[in-house]
Amino acid sequence: MIRGKLRLSICVIVVLFFLFPCSQGFCAQTPEDVLKQGIEEYRLENYEESVETLTEARKLLPDSSMAAFMLGMAYKQTMDYKAALPQFQDAVTMEPRIKEALPELINIHYRLGNYEEAKRWIAVAEREEIMLAPVSFLKGLVLQKEGNYLESVDAFERAKSLDEKMSQSADFQIGVSYMMARRLQEAQERFRAAVTTDPTTDLGTYARRYQDLVEDRIFLERPWRFTAGLFGRFDSNVVAKPEESSFAGGITNEASLAFAPSFRVDFVPVLEGNKLFSANYSFGSVILNKNSTTHNLLGNTFSVTPGYRFGRSALNLNVSYGHYLLGGRRYLETFSVGPLYRYLLNDRNILEVFAGFVSNDYLKPLAPGISPIEYDQDNEGVRAYLSWVWLFARDSFFNARYEFTTENADGVRYDNEGHRFTLNTIFPIAKNVKFQASVGYFLRDFSHRLTYVEPNPAPPPLFVGVDMERKDHQYSASAGLTWEATRQLNVIFQYSATRNRSNDPLNTYTRHIFTTGIEYKF
C-alpha cells in the first residue's frame, strides 16, 4: 500500500546517516550517535528498543525533525498510535519539514478516528502537492469511514492513476466501497481485478474471500427471489376433533397424510439513498388424503412494504391481502395495514413495533337456520406487537415477541381479545445444518357467555348447566432441522404440536404435525 514508498524514503534517510563513518571524537555517544543507534535498531526491526533509544535522542535533539519522525515510526510499529501522533506532528512542522511524515500523520489521525483532522492535513498535502498518491489513498479511507462510499471511489481511483503500484490496494478498497454502497456487481468486478493483479499476496487472498462473499450476497440480495417448496406431512387431527367424546359427535378419520406444495416470489429492489421497498406473493396448499372435500386448503397472499431508513431506524408501511379456499370453496379474505417501526439498538439487538388495522371476511355462507347475529365470524380489529431480536452469534438469533389482537365480529359469539407470547431461535449445529425451535402461548378472551350442559361426573343429576365467558388457552411448540444441501436447495424436517384448552369443550383438542420436504431458491 503506502508502505512501499515510505520504506524507500526511510532507507534513503538511513543511508545518509551511515554513509560516512563517524570520526574518533564523534563516536563518544554524541546526540547524533544516539539518533543513529535508534535508526539502526528500527532498521533491524527491534522496535521496542528503538523507542527507548529514539526517545532519548529526542531529549538530546529537541529541534530535530528527523528524531521526531523516526520516533513516530517506532511508536507506529508498536501500535502506540496516540504516542506517535505528536511525533509526526512535530516532524511536519519543524524545520526541515519531512514530507514523508505527512501521510503518516494523516494515517494516525485516521486510525484514531480523528477524521476532521485527517481531512485538514489531506488538504495541506493536496495544496502543496506532497506525496499525492498515498494521500489520495488515505483520503479514500477517510471518506469510506464517513459513509461517503462513492466519493471514496474517486479518491482511490486517483491514487491508482498516480501510482500503478497501488493498483491492487486501490481496487480492493474500491470493492469494499462499492459493497458498502450495495453496488454489488461493481464490487465483484473490483475484487476480481485485485485478485488478478497478484493472487499470491495476502491482499489477493483477502480479495478472493471478499469476492466469494459478494457473490453470496448478490444471490441473497437479488431483486427477484423465487422459492418453491414440496412437502409431505402427517396431521394427527385435521378436523380439530374435541377430546371429550361426548362432544366429538362420532368424528372419525381425523388423522391424515397430506401433500403441501408452496411457491413464493419476493421483489426487493436496491434503491438509492434511504428509500426502502419490498413486495411479496406467496401460494400455499395442503392437499389431504382424508377429509379432502372439507379441509383441503389453498391460499394466496400479496403484500407491499414501502419504507424509509433514518440512520439506525426504519419506518415501513405494511399492507397485505390474503384469499383462501377451504374444501375447494371460497372461505376467507383478509386485509391488514399498519406502520412498522424498526430500531437497531446496537449491532446485535433489534427492536420492532407494529400497530395496524385487520379485517377478516368469511365468505362461506351460514347454513340455513343459523343466526348471523350470533354466528357470523366476519370481523374487524386491531393487531399490534412488540418484538426483540438478539443476534447472539453468526447465522443465529433469538426472538421474543408479544402480540395483542382484537376481533370485533358481526356475530356476538366471536368477539374476542387476544394475547400471544412467542419465543423463537435458530442456530447452526453442524456445517450447513441449522436447528430451529419455537414455543408459544395464545390467550383468547371471548366476551360471549357460553350456555350448555355437560355430563356430571357425580350424578344425580345426569347433566349440569354451564354459563360463563369463553376462554381459550392455546399452547404450541415446534422444532426442526434445515440442511443447506446447496446454496439453493434446503432439506427440511419439522415437528409441531398444538394443545388448545378451552372452557368450551368443542374447542378443546390436541394436534401433532410432522413435516419433511425440500425448498429450492432461484
Residue pairs with C-beta under 8 A, 6 or more apart in sequence:
1 134
1 137
1 166
1 169
2 103
2 107
2 134
2 137
2 138
2 166
4 165
5 131
5 133
5 134
5 163
6 100
6 103
6 104
6 134
9 100
10 42
10 73
10 100
13 39
13 66
13 70
14 39
14 40
14 43
17 35
17 36
17 39
18 36
18 40
22 33
22 36
26 32
26 33
27 33
31 57
31 60
31 61
32 61
34 53
34 56
34 57
34 60
35 54
35 57
35 60
35 61
35 64
35 66
35 67
35 70
37 53
38 50
38 53
38 54
38 56
38 57
38 67
38 70
38 71
38 74
39 50
39 54
39 70
41 47
41 49
41 50
41 53
42 50
42 54
42 70
42 73
42 74
42 77
45 77
47 74
47 77
47 78
48 78
50 70
50 74
51 71
51 74
51 75
51 78
54 67
54 70
54 71
54 74
55 71
57 64
57 67
57 70
57 71
58 64
58 67
58 68
58 71
58 87
61 67
63 94
64 94
65 90
65 91
65 94
65 95
65 96
65 97
65 98
65 101
66 91
66 98
68 87
68 88
68 90
68 91
68 94
68 101
69 87
69 88
69 91
69 98
69 100
69 101
69 104
71 84
71 87
72 84
72 85
72 87
72 88
72 91
72 101
72 104
72 108
73 84
73 104
75 81
75 83
75 84
75 87
76 84
76 104
76 108
81 108
81 111
81 112
82 112
84 104
84 108
85 105
85 108
85 109
85 112
88 101
88 104
88 105
88 108
89 105
91 97
91 98
91 101
91 104
91 105
92 98
92 101
92 102
92 105
92 121
99 130
99 131
100 131
102 121
102 124
102 125
102 130
102 131
102 135
103 125
103 131
103 134
103 135
103 138
105 121
106 118
106 121
106 122
106 125
106 135
106 138
107 138
109 115
109 117
109 118
109 121
110 118
110 138
110 141
110 142
110 145
113 145
115 142
115 145
115 146
118 138
118 142
119 139
119 142
122 135
122 138
122 139
122 142
124 130
125 131
125 132
125 135
126 132
126 135
132 158
132 162
133 159
133 162
133 163
133 166
134 159
134 163
134 166
136 155
136 156
136 158
136 159
136 162
137 155
137 156
137 159
137 166
137 169
137 170
137 173
139 152
139 155
140 152
140 153
140 154
140 155
140 156
140 159
140 170
140 173
140 177
141 152
141 173
142 152
143 149
143 151
143 152
143 155
144 152
144 173
144 176
144 177
144 180
147 180
149 177
149 178
149 180
149 181
150 177
150 181
152 173
152 177
153 174
153 177
153 178
156 170
156 173
156 174
156 177
157 170
157 174
159 166
159 170
160 166
160 167
160 170
160 171
167 197
168 194
168 197
168 198
168 201
168 203
168 204
168 207
169 203
171 190
171 191
171 193
171 194
171 197
171 207
172 190
172 191
172 194
172 203
172 206
172 207
172 210
174 190
175 187
175 188
175 189
175 190
175 191
175 194
175 207
175 210
175 211
175 214
176 187
176 210
177 187
178 184
178 186
178 187
178 190
179 187
179 210
179 214
179 217
182 221
182 270
184 214
184 217
184 218
184 221
185 218
187 210
187 214
188 211
188 214
188 215
188 218
191 207
191 208
191 210
191 211
191 214
192 207
192 211
194 203
194 204
194 207
195 204
195 207
195 208
195 211
197 204
198 204
199 205
199 208
216 487
219 487
221 268
221 270
223 267
223 268
223 269
223 270
224 265
224 266
224 267
225 265
225 266
225 267
225 268
225 521
226 263
226 264
226 265
226 266
226 521
226 522
227 262
227 263
227 264
227 266
227 519
227 520
227 521
227 522
228 261
228 262
228 263
228 264
228 519
228 520
228 522
229 260
229 261
229 262
229 263
229 517
229 518
229 519
229 520
230 261
230 517
230 518
231 259
231 260
231 261
231 262
231 492
231 515
231 516
231 517
231 518
232 257
232 258
232 259
232 260
232 515
232 516
232 517
233 257
233 258
233 260
233 286
233 513
233 514
233 515
233 516
234 255
234 256
234 257
234 258
234 513
234 514
235 255
235 256
235 257
235 258
235 288
235 511
235 512
235 513
236 254
236 255
236 510
236 511
236 512
236 513
237 254
237 255
237 509
237 510
237 511
237 512
238 254
238 255
238 256
238 258
238 288
238 290
238 291
238 295
239 251
239 254
239 291
239 294
239 295
240 500
240 507
240 509
240 511
241 248
241 251
241 254
241 509
242 248
242 251
242 505
242 506
242 507
242 508
242 509
243 505
243 508
243 509
243 510
244 505
244 508
246 454
246 455
246 505
247 505
247 506
253 290
253 291
254 291
255 290
256 288
256 289
256 290
256 291
257 288
257 289
257 290
258 286
258 287
258 288
258 289
259 286
259 287
260 284
260 285
260 286
260 287
260 515
260 517
261 284
261 285
261 287
262 282
262 283
262 284
262 285
263 282
263 283
263 284
264 280
264 281
264 282
264 283
265 280
265 281
265 282
266 278
266 279
266 280
267 278
267 279
267 280
268 277
268 278
269 277
271 277
274 308
274 309
274 310
275 306
275 307
275 308
275 309
276 305
276 306
276 307
276 308
276 309
276 314
276 316
277 304
277 305
277 306
277 307
278 304
278 305
279 302
279 303
279 304
279 305
280 301
280 302
280 303
280 304
280 305
281 300
281 301
281 302
282 299
282 300
282 301
283 298
283 299
283 300
284 297
284 298
284 299
285 296
285 297
285 298
285 299
286 295
286 296
286 297
286 298
287 296
288 295
288 296
292 327
293 327
293 328
294 326
294 327
295 326
295 327
296 325
296 326
296 327
296 328
297 324
297 325
297 326
298 324
298 325
299 322
299 323
299 324
299 325
300 322
300 323
300 324
301 320
301 321
301 322
301 323
302 320
302 321
302 322
303 318
303 319
303 320
303 321
304 319
305 316
305 317
305 318
305 319
305 340
306 316
306 317
307 314
307 315
307 316
307 317
307 340
308 314
308 315
312 343
312 344
313 341
313 342
313 343
313 344
314 341
314 342
315 339
315 340
315 341
315 342
316 339
316 340
316 341
316 342
317 337
317 338
317 339
317 340
318 336
318 337
318 338
318 339
318 340
318 354
318 356
319 336
319 337
320 334
320 335
320 336
320 337
321 333
321 334
321 335
322 332
322 333
322 334
322 335
323 330
323 332
323 333
323 334
324 331
324 332
324 333
324 334
325 331
326 332
326 364
329 364
330 363
330 364
331 362
331 363
331 364
332 360
332 361
332 362
332 363
333 360
333 361
333 363
334 358
334 359
334 360
334 361
335 358
335 359
335 361
336 356
336 357
336 358
336 359
336 383
337 356
337 357
338 354
338 355
338 356
338 357
338 383
338 384
339 354
339 355
339 356
340 352
340 353
340 354
341 352
341 353
341 354
342 350
342 351
342 352
343 350
343 351
343 352
344 350
345 351
347 391
348 390
348 391
348 392
349 388
349 389
349 390
349 391
350 388
350 389
350 391
351 386
351 387
351 388
351 389
352 385
352 386
352 387
352 388
352 389
353 384
353 385
353 386
353 387
354 383
354 384
354 385
354 387
355 382
355 383
355 384
356 382
356 383
356 384
357 380
357 381
357 382
357 383
358 380
358 381
358 382
358 383
358 405
358 407
359 379
359 380
360 377
360 378
360 379
360 380
360 407
361 378
362 376
362 377
362 378
366 372
366 375
366 376
371 411
372 410
372 411
373 410
373 411
373 412
374 411
374 412
374 413
375 411
375 413
375 414
376 409
376 410
376 411
376 414
377 409
377 410
377 411
377 414
378 409
378 410
378 411
379 407
379 408
379 409
379 410
379 414
379 415
380 407
380 408
381 405
381 406
381 407
381 408
382 404
382 405
382 406
383 403
383 404
383 405
384 403
384 404
384 405
385 401
385 402
385 403
385 404
386 401
386 402
387 399
387 400
387 401
387 402
388 399
388 400
388 401
389 397
389 398
389 399
390 397
390 398
390 399
391 397
392 398
392 427
393 427
395 426
395 427
395 428
395 434
396 425
396 426
396 427
396 428
397 425
397 426
397 427
398 423
398 424
398 425
399 422
399 423
399 424
399 425
400 422
400 423
401 420
401 421
401 422
401 423
401 424
402 419
402 420
402 421
403 418
403 419
403 420
403 421
403 422
404 417
404 418
404 419
404 420
405 417
405 418
405 420
406 416
406 417
406 418
407 414
407 415
407 416
407 417
407 418
408 415
409 415
409 416
412 447
412 448
413 446
413 448
414 446
414 448
415 446
415 447
415 448
416 444
416 445
416 446
416 447
417 444
417 445
417 447
418 442
418 443
418 444
418 445
419 442
419 443
419 445
420 440
420 441
420 442
420 443
421 440
421 441
421 442
422 438
422 439
422 440
422 441
423 438
423 439
423 440
424 436
424 437
424 438
425 436
425 437
425 438
426 434
426 435
426 436
427 434
427 435
428 434
428 435
429 435
429 481
432 483
432 484
432 485
433 481
433 482
433 483
433 484
434 481
434 482
434 484
435 479
435 480
435 481
436 478
436 479
436 480
436 481
436 482
437 477
437 478
437 479
437 480
438 476
438 477
438 478
439 476
439 477
440 474
440 475
440 476
440 477
441 473
441 474
441 475
441 476
442 472
442 473
442 474
442 476
443 471
443 472
443 473
443 474
444 471
444 472
444 474
445 469
445 471
446 469
446 470
446 471
446 472
447 469
448 469
448 470
449 467
449 468
449 469
449 470
450 466
450 467
450 468
450 469
450 470
450 503
450 504
451 465
451 466
451 467
452 465
452 466
452 504
453 463
453 464
453 465
453 466
454 463
454 464
454 466
454 505
455 462
455 463
456 462
456 463
456 464
466 503
468 503
470 502
470 503
470 504
470 507
471 502
471 503
472 500
472 501
472 502
472 504
472 507
473 500
473 501
473 502
474 498
474 499
474 500
474 501
475 498
475 499
475 500
475 501
476 496
476 497
476 498
476 499
477 496
477 497
478 494
478 495
478 496
478 497
479 494
479 495
480 492
480 493
480 494
480 495
480 515
481 492
481 493
481 494
482 490
482 491
482 492
483 490
483 491
483 492
484 490
485 491
487 521
488 520
488 521
488 522
489 518
489 519
489 520
489 521
490 518
490 519
490 520
490 521
491 517
491 518
492 515
492 516
492 517
492 518
492 519
493 515
493 516
494 514
494 515
494 516
495 512
495 513
495 514
495 515
496 512
496 513
496 515
497 510
497 511
497 512
497 513
498 510
498 511
499 509
499 510
499 511
500 507
500 508
500 509
500 510
500 511
501 508
502 508
